[in-house]
């Protein structure tokens, strides 16, 4: 039962230690999350279009980068491997 030795410090925690180490950080995280959700607002149409265009542009750019990397990779791979 040597695997229990690694858990010994956690088995001897008092309730105030559990409160300090686990409960308080979770409570603080929940309060911060609620505050964030209350502060968030729905974007208006202009902001939404701007975000959608930026996201779409990023996807297109990443697609072209991936395409050109693959385009360069195929001939280099054929030279290295020596395929038919």
N, C-alpha and C positions, 0 to 999 in steps of 0.2 A: 504494500500500500504506500509505496514511495511517492506516488502521484498526489497524495493528500498533503504532503509536506509543502508543496508550492501554494496551496490554498489556505494554509494555517493562518497567515496574517489576516485574511478576509473573514475567517470563521470566528475570530475573536473580536470583531468590531462591536462597539456598543451602539445603542440606538441613536445617540447624538452624533456619532461618527457617520453612521449611515445617512442621517439627516444632512450633515454637512457635505458629505461626498457625493450623494446621489440625489436626494430630494430637492435640495436648494438649487443646484444647477438646472434641474429639469423645470422647476417652478419659474426660474428666471428666464429660461428659454421660452417657455409658454407665454409669459408676459410680453417678451420682446416680439414673439411671433404675432400675437394679437394686435399689438401696437402697429406693426408693419402692415398687416392686412387692413386695419382701419385707415391707415394713411394712404394706401394705394388708391389710385383713381383709374377709371376706365379712359383709355386714350380717345381723343376726338378723331374725326375722320382724317384730318390733315396729318396728324401725328402717326396714325395707323398706316396711311399710305407711305409715308416716309420710311417707317420701320420695315414695311413689306418690301419696298423697293431696295432698301439696303440689304435685307436678307436675301432677296432674289439675286441681286448683283453678286453677293458673296458666293452663293451657290453656283452661279454660272462661272465665276472666276475659278473656283475650286474645281469645277468640272473640266475646264480647259487645262488647268495645271495637271490634273490627273491624266487627261488625254495625252498631253504632250510628254509627260513622263513615261507613259506606257509606249508612246510612239518612239521615243528614244531608246527605251529599254529593250524592245523586241529585236532590233538589229544588233545591239550590243550582246544580247543573250545568244543570238544565232552565231555570232563570231566566237564567243567564248565556248559554247557547247559544241558548235560545229554541226548544226542540224542540216538535214538534206534540203 
